[in-house]
């Protein structure tokens, strides 16, 4: 098993689960696609 | 909006057609934190200001989110900033689109949010043309990287540097210890005597001149002229498309 350590301090790196924010960008992507001439 | 070379539009379209929800927080020490008032405890309260968030929470003491924003989210947020800067008689899209964005082809996916956000908040694309150039790579074909110590340090080409100084410059601020060892080995083997002084003037004239002549010889398009202008203004050599 590989024990991950910090490259700078040498201490063991432990996982820390936290909440994450996600952006629903599907609708924004549609507008971005429409602006691309190759998509028309 | 057009991409130069045109085939990169397929990459752009493919990215947007298969887009996934975008995870925007990063767990870094250096970057812009989430907005004041974006707080996290047992319940989450999001507001424009910290006071507003506390009010929403019924006066409870809140803890601000420690995460920072993804760099590309901040780039996309430029459209919001522009919308706020626009005067009462102006629309946020009055300053858009700009003429051309010159950047590396590896930026297509991470830079597309800028286009999406600009369209959403201002109704305009951020730029008419996007010129995508190749990447400047090191002698082993690897992408130049500050964190890997494989970048070209401009000052070492204008003033002389002995091998020890080169090693120090190339191994400062790296992310991983293994990168430091690799960069040190590389510099010592390829530049055992360091680099002689070429002078700042030689560097200033050589980099932009080589770029301009190539642009003129390959195309007279507006995009190509824009590339030459970009290289001249920043004095930094860019690999050709």
Interface residues (C-beta under 8 A of the other chain):
Chain A: X7 X8 X18 X19 X20 X21 X22 X23 X24 X25 X26 X28 X29 X30 X31 X32 X33 X35 X36 X37 X38 X39
Chain B: X1 X2 X3 X6 X9 X10 X12 X13 X16 X17 X19 X21 X22 X23 X24 X25 X27 X34 X40 X44 X67 X73 X112 X113 X115 X116 X117 X119 X120 X125 X175 X176 X177 X178
